[in-house]
Amino acid sequence: MNTFRQNFSLALLVSATCVGGLVHAQDFKMGFVNTERIFREAATAKQAQAKLEQEFSRREKDLVEIGNNLKLASEKFEREAPTLAESQRAARQKQLIDQDREFQRKRREFQEDLNARKNEEQQIVVERANRAVKQVAESEKYDVIFQEAVYVNPKHDITEKVIKTLNASAAK
């Protein structure tokens, strides 16, 4: 799917270039936006990342602590296992397995929650970025704006303008 989109974008770019040459008198204007750069540099993207870090830092810290405690308990069991009675060894081993299973469940839930929230925040950034792209395109009279391409001449890259517009709208 992604390859199809890239090939389609490339075909559109080539077509637009050819059309641009044929209708040069009509001043066909195209631009390119680097979405990865927007996610790295735009204030809204940085705010979203900070919000996620704040929201999930406590749970992540708790998981790290549980993992460390489980590791210590496992190491202690390995050291003491030869001296324990068979029933004690089996009981502690079962306890460690149960703790590990619980830890894995919590870690999986954490990752699922984090991914869901990250997708929500990224969608908000994408919507705002698309509005900024449209605003720049309309104000500077672009005919087409591409988001993915194999190669882009830097003179067609409007990412910096979009980031400035996005940051200005975020400051309001």
Secondary structure, DSSP 8 states (H G I E B T S, - for coil): -HHHHHHHHHHHHHHHHHHHHHTGGG---EEE--HHHHHHH-HHHHHHHHHHHHHHHHHHHHHHHHHHHHHHHHHHHHHHGGGS-HHHHHHHHHHHHHHHHHHHHHHHHHHHHHHHHHHHHHHHHHHHHHHHHHHHHHHTT-SEEES--S---GGGB-HHHHHHHHHHHHH-
